[in-house]
Amino acid sequence: MANGGDADPGVVGEQLRARGFSLVACEREAPHSWPDLDGVDLVLSLGSDWSVYWDHVAASVGAESELLRAAHQRTIPVLGICFGAQLLAAAHGGSVQRAPSAEIGWFEVQSTEPAVAGDGPWFQWHADRFTAPPAATLLAENTAAEQAFCLGRSLGLQFHPEVDLAIVSRWAAGGGEELTRVGVDPAGLLERTHAEASRARAAAVRLVDWFLTEVAGR
């Protein structure tokens, strides 16, 4: 699940394919075109420049929320990233609200589970934050937001393990106003991303493998 024009699953997609999954792109703007869940082994819900609580996207948000609840009921694993994690949280009784300050860049995350956050920092680009559902297990956080939770066979991540330099370059090119507003230098952001790329890729691969084995039961 992703917005049209921003459906690159990056490193996460590469590792899912390496583990035998075939990915089918579904655009959030066109819920009528989504396949049903029959034969689906996993749902990947990526980030977005939307907010879960925006009225003008309520129909698409509601449709994806129903899909995530249906996947949970059928024990189909879900991996939600950033907006996807916020939507996963809200769909199961958690909440989403504007964060006091945006996180854009590379930030440390604290967790008792080394595979989730033991090899940070992780890339972040969000101005909203979630509160995990009451039935979920909170796995990671930092001073800005809750960062990861597990609910049954689903995992929600506020940070972006999927990013590579190409993804961050596209986001930076299209998000200049937001970067200026929060005081982030685009050139510095790309330089830091280049420096972190190899380590972050290895950490993302470990995280996906942990999710598949320990959460999704795959």
C-alpha positions in Angstrom: 0.0 0.0 0.0 1.4 3.4 -1.0 0.5 6.6 -2.6 0.7 6.9 -6.4 4.2 8.2 -7.4 5.8 7.2 -4.1 5.6 3.4 -4.0 9.2 2.5 -3.8 9.7 -0.1 -1.0 13.5 0.3 -1.2 15.6 -2.0 0.9 12.6 -3.5 2.7 11.1 -4.5 -0.7 14.5 -5.9 -1.8 14.7 -8.1 1.3 11.1 -9.3 1.0 11.8 -10.3 -2.6 15.0 -12.1 -1.5 12.9 -14.0 1.0 10.5 -15.2 -1.7 7.7 -12.6 -1.7 6.3 -11.0 -4.9 5.1 -7.5 -4.3 1.9 -6.1 -5.9 1.6 -2.3 -5.8 -1.7 -0.9 -4.5 -2.4 2.9 -4.7 -4.1 4.5 -1.7 -6.0 6.8 -4.0 -7.7 3.9 -5.8 -9.1 1.5 -3.2 -11.6 0.1 -5.7 -8.6 -1.4 -7.6 -7.1 -3.3 -4.7 -7.2 -7.1 -4.8 -8.9 -9.0 -2.0 -6.8 -10.7 0.7 -7.3 -14.2 -0.7 -3.8 -15.6 -1.3 -2.1 -12.6 0.3 0.8 -13.6 2.6 1.7 -10.2 3.9 0.6 -6.6 3.7 3.2 -3.8 3.4 1.9 -0.3 4.2 4.4 2.4 3.3 4.7 6.1 4.3 2.8 9.0 2.9 2.6 12.8 2.9 -1.0 12.4 4.2 -2.1 12.6 7.8 -4.4 9.9 9.0 -6.9 12.5 10.3 -7.3 14.6 7.2 -10.9 14.9 6.2 -10.2 15.0 2.4 -8.5 11.6 2.4 -10.9 10.0 4.9 -12.4 7.5 2.3 -9.0 6.1 1.4 -7.8 6.1 5.0 -11.0 4.3 6.0 -10.6 1.7 3.3 -7.0 0.9 4.2 -7.9 0.8 7.9 -10.6 -1.8 7.1 -8.0 -3.8 5.1 -5.5 -3.8 7.9 -8.2 -4.9 10.4 -9.2 -7.7 8.0 -5.6 -8.8 7.6 -5.3 -8.9 11.4 -8.4 -11.0 11.8 -7.1 -13.4 9.2 -3.7 -13.5 10.9 -2.0 -12.1 7.7 1.1 -10.2 8.8 1.3 -6.5 8.3 4.4 -4.3 8.2 3.5 -0.6 8.6 6.1 2.0 8.0 5.6 5.7 9.2 2.1 6.6 7.9 1.5 2.9 7.6 2.3 2.4 11.3 0.2 5.3 12.2 -2.7 3.9 10.3 -2.1 0.5 11.8 -2.2 2.0 15.3 -5.4 4.0 14.6 -7.1 1.0 13.0 -6.7 -1.0 16.2 -7.6 1.6 18.9 -4.4 3.6 19.1 -4.3 7.3 18.2 -2.4 9.6 15.8 -1.7 13.3 16.5 0.5 16.1 15.4 3.9 15.8 17.0 5.3 18.7 19.0 8.1 18.8 16.5 8.9 17.1 13.3 11.7 14.5 13.0 13.5 14.7 9.6 16.9 13.1 9.4 18.8 10.4 11.2 17.8 9.8 14.8 18.6 7.3 17.5 15.8 4.9 18.7 15.8 3.1 22.0 14.6 -0.5 22.2 15.1 -3.6 24.4 14.9 -5.6 21.1 18.3 -5.4 19.3 16.9 -6.3 16.0 14.4 -3.4 16.1 16.8 -0.6 17.0 20.1 -2.0 18.1 22.0 -0.7 15.2 20.8 2.9 14.7 20.4 5.6 13.9 17.3 5.3 11.7 15.9 7.6 9.1 12.8 9.6 10.0 10.5 11.9 8.1 7.3 12.6 10.0 5.4 15.4 11.7 2.7 13.2 13.2 3.2 10.4 15.8 1.2 7.5 17.0 0.2 6.1 20.3 0.3 2.3 20.1 -3.0 0.3 20.4 -3.8 -0.8 24.0 -3.3 -4.5 23.1 0.0 -3.9 21.4 3.5 -4.3 22.8 5.6 -1.2 22.5 9.1 -2.1 21.2 10.9 1.2 20.7 10.7 4.9 21.3 12.7 8.0 21.6 12.1 11.4 23.2 10.0 12.5 20.2 7.6 9.6 19.7 6.8 6.0 20.1 8.8 4.3 17.4 7.8 0.6 17.1 5.0 -1.7 18.3 3.9 -5.3 17.7 0.3 -6.4 17.6 -0.2 -10.1 16.9 1.6 -10.8 13.6 1.9 -7.1 12.7 4.7 -4.6 13.2 4.4 -0.8 13.1 7.6 1.3 12.6 7.6 5.1 12.9 11.0 5.2 11.2 12.0 4.3 7.6 14.1 1.2 7.3 13.4 1.1 3.5 15.2 4.3 2.5 18.3 4.4 0.3 20.0 7.5 -1.2 17.7 7.5 -4.2 14.5 7.6 -2.0 15.8 10.3 0.3 17.0 12.3 -2.7 13.5 12.2 -4.2 11.9 13.2 -0.9 14.3 16.0 -0.4 13.7 17.3 -3.9 9.9 17.4 -3.3 10.0 18.5 0.3 12.1 21.6 0.2 9.5 23.8 1.9 9.2 21.4 4.8 12.9 21.0 5.2 13.3 24.8 5.3 10.5 25.1 7.8 12.2 22.7 10.2 15.7 23.9 9.6 17.1 20.9 7.7 19.7 21.5 5.0 19.0 19.2 2.0 22.6 18.9 1.1 23.5 17.9 4.6 20.7 15.4 4.8 21.9 13.7 1.6 25.5 13.7 2.8 24.5 12.0 6.0 22.3 9.5 4.2 25.3 8.6 1.9 27.4 8.1 5.0 24.8 5.9 6.7 23.8 3.9 3.6 25.8 0.7 4.0 25.2 0.4 7.8 21.5 1.3 7.4 21.0 -1.3 4.7 22.4 -4.1 6.8 20.3 -3.0 9.8 17.2 -2.9 7.6 17.9 -6.4 6.3 18.2 -7.7 9.9 15.0 -6.0 10.9 13.0 -7.5 8.0 14.4 -10.9 8.7 13.5 -10.6 12.4 10.0 -9.4 11.5 9.4 -12.3 9.2 10.8 -14.9 11.6 9.7 -13.6 15.1 6.5 -11.6 14.3 5.1 -12.9 11.0 6.1 -16.5 11.6 7.5 -16.9 8.2 
